């Protein structure tokens, strides 16, 4: 992809992101006219007017309910997509995603232990999310530790260590659920594992947004090394690069992002697998372009999914993880079949 084509595509995606942003603000169980949204936004941002007798209820819906959800959807979609891009480069496997290294299973174990065993209840009202974050980050460190046993870590050892730890975490989670006599807690865990953006709030976003933006920028600045990972360790060594150090650094950065996202939205699969694979088919494998385009498309995708979850069922909300799986799995199977037939015809 040339630089001019990338700039044009980037601007188009920005416009599409803005359009989806206002569309999500307008539609829901209560539909709000676009002119009222613009009026409330301008009054808040320009004049500092938060509400009045005329639009007080609309202001609460926009600024306290929908706006935080949409911003959270942007952060989660962009973060998961970029993590997927980096994970696929680390393990040199286009079918990898942020959860293949056991991070999702670690988060699930942390949440299960928090809800059913009360572990971490002294951490406050968000102890389930915090426990999930700690579980995700702990598994990431264990993956690095195991992969470095007996020699430097490489893509194969990282992948195998992640799969083994994922199986162990899933077994412990099932063990806790099996012996727990708490049907309400089991239902809570099931719903949390399906993912939700309903917990979005401005205090949460004040911590999440800077972290996600900084991590994405750091990973984007490493596009050259990520491209080099696709060529293999032998080629990198001849060029004077030790990919082991970079793999560990990138894994820690992505784990921090995933742990924070899990804390904010629960476990959401398929975004980090589907979006990078789709973007790679469209623009190629150069991470200089792959990372920003994946971030934008991932953000747009999650906004649309969250909007759909709010309007599909009247007066109810469909778990966003369920909808993403229903969309992502058939789409990914189609792309795999199409790519297989394309490869076989050559």
C-alpha positions in Angstrom: 0.0 0.0 0.0 1.3 3.4 -1.0 1.4 6.3 1.4 -1.3 8.3 -0.5 -3.6 5.3 -0.5 -3.1 4.8 3.2 -3.9 8.5 4.0 -7.1 8.3 1.9 -8.1 5.1 3.6 -7.3 6.5 7.0 -9.4 9.6 6.4 -12.3 7.5 5.2 -12.2 5.3 8.3 -12.1 8.4 10.5 -15.2 9.8 8.8 -16.9 6.4 9.2 -15.9 6.3 12.9 -17.5 9.7 13.4 -20.6 8.7 11.6 -21.0 5.5 13.6 -20.3 7.4 16.8 -23.3 9.8 16.2 -25.4 6.9 14.9 -24.9 5.0 18.2 -25.7 8.2 20.1 -29.0 8.6 18.3 -30.4 5.1 18.3 -31.3 2.8 21.2 -34.4 2.1 23.2 -35.0 5.9 23.2 -34.3 7.5 19.8 -32.8 11.0 20.0 -32.9 13.4 17.0 -29.5 14.3 15.6 -30.1 18.1 16.0 -30.8 17.6 19.7 -27.5 15.6 20.1 -25.6 18.3 18.3 -27.2 21.0 20.5 -26.4 19.1 23.7 -22.8 18.4 22.7 -22.1 21.9 21.6 -23.6 23.4 24.8 -21.6 21.0 26.9 -18.2 21.4 25.1 -18.4 25.1 24.1 -20.5 26.7 26.7 -20.2 24.3 29.6 -23.9 23.9 29.9 -24.6 20.4 31.3 -28.4 20.3 31.3 -31.5 22.4 31.5 -35.2 22.0 32.0 -35.7 21.3 28.3 -33.1 18.6 27.7 -32.2 17.3 31.1 -33.3 13.8 30.5 -31.7 13.7 27.0 -28.4 15.0 28.5 -28.3 12.2 31.0 -28.9 9.6 28.3 -26.2 11.1 26.0 -23.5 12.0 28.5 -24.0 9.6 31.3 -25.1 6.5 29.5 -24.4 6.3 25.7 -21.3 8.5 25.3 -19.2 6.5 27.9 -20.4 3.2 26.3 -19.3 4.4 22.8 -15.9 5.7 24.0 -15.4 2.4 25.8 -16.4 0.5 22.6 -13.8 2.5 20.7 -11.1 1.7 23.2 -11.9 -2.0 23.5 -12.3 -2.5 19.8 -9.1 -0.7 18.9 -7.1 -2.3 21.8 -8.2 -5.9 21.0 -7.5 -5.5 17.3 -4.0 -4.1 17.9 -3.3 -6.8 20.4 -4.4 -9.4 17.8 -2.1 -7.9 15.2 0.9 -8.1 17.7 0.1 -11.6 19.0 -0.1 -12.9 15.4 3.3 -11.4 14.7 4.8 -12.8 17.9 3.7 -16.4 17.3 3.9 -16.1 13.5 0.4 -17.5 13.2 -2.4 -15.5 11.5 -5.0 -17.6 13.4 -3.7 -16.4 16.8 -5.5 -13.8 18.9 -5.0 -12.1 22.3 -6.6 -15.0 24.1 -4.6 -17.9 22.6 -1.8 -17.4 25.1 -4.1 -18.2 28.0 -5.0 -14.6 28.9 -8.7 -15.0 28.6 -8.6 -18.2 30.7 -6.6 -16.4 33.3 -9.2 -13.6 33.4 -12.0 -16.1 33.6 -10.4 -17.9 36.5 -9.9 -14.6 38.4 -13.5 -13.6 37.9 -14.8 -17.1 38.8 -12.8 -17.1 42.0 -13.9 -13.6 42.9 -17.6 -14.3 42.4 -17.9 -17.8 43.7 -15.2 -17.8 46.4 -15.2 -14.1 47.4 -11.5 -13.7 46.6 -10.6 -10.1 46.4 -13.9 -8.8 47.9 -11.9 -6.4 50.0 -10.8 -4.5 46.8 -14.1 -2.7 46.5 -17.2 -2.9 44.4 -15.2 -3.6 41.2 -13.4 -6.6 42.8 -14.6 -9.0 40.0 -13.0 -6.9 37.3 -9.8 -6.3 39.3 -9.5 -10.1 40.0 -9.9 -10.8 36.3 -7.2 -8.2 35.5 -4.9 -9.8 38.0 -5.6 -13.3 36.6 -4.9 -12.2 33.0 -1.7 -10.4 34.0 -0.5 -13.3 36.2 -1.0 -15.8 33.3 1.0 -13.6 31.0 4.0 -13.6 33.4 3.6 -17.4 33.8 3.7 -17.8 30.0 6.9 -15.8 29.8 8.5 -17.8 32.6 7.6 -21.2 31.2 8.6 -20.3 27.7 12.0 -19.2 28.9 12.7 -22.5 30.8 15.4 -24.6 29.1 16.5 -21.8 26.8 15.3 -18.5 25.2 11.6 -18.2 24.4 10.5 -18.4 20.8 7.1 -18.3 19.0 6.5 -22.1 19.4 7.3 -22.2 23.1 5.1 -19.2 23.8 2.2 -20.8 21.9 2.5 -24.1 23.6 2.9 -22.5 27.1 -0.2 -20.4 26.5 -2.3 -23.4 25.4 -1.2 -25.5 28.4 -1.9 -22.7 30.9 -5.2 -22.0 29.2 -6.2 -25.6 29.7 -5.2 -25.5 33.4 -7.1 -22.3 34.1 -10.2 -23.7 32.4 -10.0 -26.8 34.5 -9.7 -24.8 37.7 -12.6 -22.6 36.7 -14.8 -25.7 36.0 -13.7 -27.2 39.3 -14.8 -24.1 41.2 -18.1 -23.9 39.4 -18.8 -27.6 39.9 -18.4 -27.5 43.7 -19.9 -24.0 44.2 -23.5 -24.1 45.6 -24.3 -20.6 44.3 -26.6 -20.5 41.3 -26.8 -16.7 41.3 -23.0 -16.5 41.3 -22.8 -19.0 38.4 -25.3 -16.9 36.4 -23.2 -13.7 37.1 -20.1 -15.4 35.9 -21.8 -16.7 32.7 -23.1 -13.2 31.9 -19.8 -11.5 32.7 -17.9 -14.0 30.4 -20.2 -13.0 27.6 -19.0 -9.4 27.8 -20.7 -6.1 28.3 -20.1 -2.4 28.0 -22.8 -1.4 30.4 -20.3 -0.6 33.2 -18.8 2.3 31.2 -18.3 5.5 33.2 -16.2 8.6 32.8 -14.0 7.8 35.9 -13.2 4.4 34.3 -12.5 5.9 30.9 -10.2 8.6 32.4 -7.8 5.7 33.3 -8.5 3.4 30.4 -8.3 5.8 27.4 -4.8 7.1 28.1 -3.5 3.6 28.8 -4.9 2.2 25.6 -3.7 5.1 23.5 -0.1 5.0 24.9 0.1 1.2 24.4 -1.2 1.4 20.8 1.3 4.2 20.0 4.2 2.2 21.5 3.3 -0.9 19.5 2.9 1.2 16.3 6.3 2.6 16.8 7.7 -1.0 16.7 6.3 -1.7 13.2 9.7 -2.4 11.8 10.5 -5.1 14.5 7.0 -6.6 14.0 7.6 -6.9 10.3 11.0 -8.5 11.1 9.3 -11.1 13.3 7.4 -12.4 10.2 10.7 -13.3 8.6 11.9 -15.5 11.5 14.6 -15.5 14.2 17.4 -16.6 11.8 16.9 -13.7 9.5 16.6 -11.3 12.5 19.9 -12.5 14.0 21.7 -11.9 10.7 20.4 -8.3 10.8 21.5 -7.8 14.4 18.2 -8.1 16.3 17.4 -10.4 19.2 13.7 -11.0 18.9 13.4 -12.8 22.2 13.6 -9.5 24.1 11.1 -7.8 21.8 8.6 -10.7 22.1 8.7 -10.5 25.9 8.2 -6.7 25.9 5.3 -6.8 23.4 3.7 -9.7 25.3 3.8 -7.6 28.5 2.3 -4.5 26.8 -0.5 -6.5 25.1 -1.2 -8.3 28.4 -1.5 -5.0 30.2 -4.0 -3.9 27.5 -6.0 -7.1 27.6 -6.1 -7.2 31.4 -7.4 -3.6 31.5 -10.0 -4.3 28.8 -11.1 -7.5 30.6 -11.5 -5.4 33.7 -13.7 -2.9 31.9 -15.8 -5.0 29.6 -15.5 -8.7 30.5 -14.2 -11.3 28.1 -14.7 -10.5 24.4 -13.4 -12.9 21.9 -13.0 -12.9 18.1 -12.3 -9.2 17.7 -8.5 -9.7 18.0 -8.7 -12.7 15.6 -11.2 -11.5 13.0 -10.3 -7.8 12.5 -6.5 -8.2 11.9 -7.0 -11.1 9.6 -9.6 -9.2 7.6 -7.4 -6.0 7.4 -4.4 -8.1 6.4 -6.3 -9.5 3.5 -7.2 -6.0 2.4 -3.9 -4.0 2.8 -1.1 -6.5 3.3 1.2 -7.3 6.2 3.1 -4.1 6.7 2.5 -3.2 10.4 3.1 0.5 9.7 -0.3 0.5 8.1 -1.8 -2.7 9.6 -1.9 -1.4 13.2 -3.7 2.0 12.7 -6.2 0.5 10.2 -6.9 -2.4 12.4 -7.5 -0.1 15.4 -10.0 2.1 13.5 -11.9 -0.9 11.9 -12.0 -2.6 15.3 -13.4 0.5 17.0 -16.1 0.9 14.3 -16.9 -2.8 14.5 -17.4 -2.7 18.2 -19.6 0.4 18.1 -21.9 -1.2 15.5 -22.0 -4.4 17.6 -22.9 -2.5 20.8 -25.6 -0.5 19.0 -27.0 -3.7 17.6 -27.1 -5.3 21.1 -29.1 -2.3 22.4 -31.7 -2.4 19.6 -32.2 -6.1 18.6 -34.2 -6.9 21.7 -36.8 -4.4 22.9 -36.2 -3.1 26.4 -33.4 -5.6 26.8 -29.7 -5.8 26.0 -28.1 -8.8 24.2 -24.6 -9.7 25.5 -22.1 -8.2 23.1 -19.8 -11.2 23.3 -22.6 -13.4 22.1 -23.3 -11.2 19.1 -19.6 -10.9 18.2 -19.3 -14.7 18.2 -22.4 -15.1 16.0 -21.0 -12.6 13.5 -17.3 -13.5 13.8 -17.3 -17.3 13.6 -19.2 -17.7 10.3 -17.3 -14.7 8.8 -14.0 -16.2 9.7 -14.9 -19.7 8.4 -15.9 -18.0 5.1 -12.6 -16.2 4.9 -10.7 -19.4 5.6 -12.6 -21.3 2.9 -12.1 -18.5 0.4 -8.4 -18.3 1.2 -8.0 -22.1 0.9 -9.7 -22.2 -2.5 -7.7 -19.2 -3.7 -4.4 -20.9 -2.6 -5.4 -24.2 -4.3 -6.2 -22.5 -7.6 -2.7 -21.1 -7.9 
